[in-house]
Amino acid sequence: FSEETTRQIDLEVQRIIKDAEQRAIDLLTQYRQQMDQLVQALLESEDLVREQIEQILGPRPFLPSKETDSPAEPVSEAG
């Protein structure tokens, strides 16, 4: 690669990392209450089963549905 190409790659990598960091911060901020509830539940019992986690966080969009054993519908960005 030329120096300019290397510089552009470095800038793009930095942008991707910065965007990912901001996305993580946004998600943690958005779901802070659920995370606090999850922490409290873990402090109380140390072990949680999926049903307990789903009570706190809601159904997971990426797990198979119990009724149909097929993937759940994707959840929109809004939740």
C-alpha positions as CSV (number, residue, x, y, z in Angstrom):
1,F,0.0,0.0,0.0
2,S,1.0,3.6,-0.5
3,E,1.4,5.9,2.4
4,E,-1.8,7.6,1.5
5,T,-3.7,4.4,1.3
6,T,-2.3,3.3,4.6
7,R,-3.4,6.6,6.1
8,Q,-6.9,6.3,4.7
9,I,-7.2,2.8,6.1
10,D,-6.0,3.9,9.5
11,L,-8.5,6.8,9.5
12,E,-11.3,4.4,8.5
13,V,-10.3,1.9,11.2
14,Q,-10.3,4.7,13.8
15,R,-13.8,5.8,12.6
16,I,-15.2,2.3,12.9
17,I,-13.8,1.9,16.4
18,K,-15.1,5.3,17.5
19,D,-18.5,4.5,16.0
20,A,-18.6,1.1,17.7
21,E,-17.6,2.7,21.0
22,Q,-20.3,5.3,20.8
23,R,-22.9,2.6,19.9
24,A,-21.8,0.6,23.0
25,I,-22.2,3.7,25.2
26,D,-25.6,4.5,23.7
27,L,-26.8,0.9,24.2
28,L,-25.6,0.8,27.8
29,T,-27.2,4.2,28.5
30,Q,-30.4,3.2,26.8
31,Y,-30.7,-0.1,28.7
32,R,-29.1,1.0,32.0
33,Q,-32.2,0.1,34.0
34,Q,-32.3,-3.4,32.7
35,M,-28.6,-3.8,33.3
36,D,-29.0,-2.6,36.8
37,Q,-31.8,-5.1,37.4
38,L,-29.7,-7.9,35.9
39,V,-26.7,-7.0,38.1
40,Q,-29.0,-7.0,41.2
41,A,-30.4,-10.4,40.3
42,L,-26.9,-11.8,39.8
43,L,-25.8,-10.4,43.1
44,E,-28.7,-12.1,44.8
45,S,-28.4,-15.6,43.2
46,E,-25.2,-15.7,41.2
47,D,-26.9,-18.1,38.7
48,L,-29.7,-17.2,36.4
49,V,-31.6,-19.3,33.9
50,R,-32.8,-18.0,30.6
51,E,-36.3,-17.4,31.8
52,Q,-35.0,-15.2,34.7
53,I,-32.9,-13.2,32.3
54,E,-35.8,-12.9,29.9
55,Q,-38.0,-11.5,32.7
56,I,-35.5,-8.7,33.1
57,L,-34.4,-8.1,29.5
58,G,-37.4,-9.3,27.6
59,P,-37.5,-12.1,25.0
60,R,-34.3,-12.4,23.0
61,P,-34.9,-11.8,19.3
62,F,-32.1,-14.3,18.3
63,L,-33.3,-17.4,20.1
64,P,-35.7,-19.9,18.6
65,S,-39.3,-19.5,19.7
66,K,-40.4,-22.2,22.2
67,E,-43.8,-22.7,20.4
68,T,-42.5,-23.0,16.9
69,D,-38.9,-23.8,17.3
70,S,-38.1,-21.3,14.6
71,P,-36.1,-18.1,14.9
72,A,-37.9,-15.2,16.5
73,E,-38.8,-12.1,14.5
74,P,-36.0,-9.4,14.6
75,V,-36.6,-6.6,16.9
76,S,-36.4,-3.0,15.6
77,E,-33.9,-0.5,16.8
78,A,-36.6,1.0,19.1
79,G,-36.8,-2.2,21.0
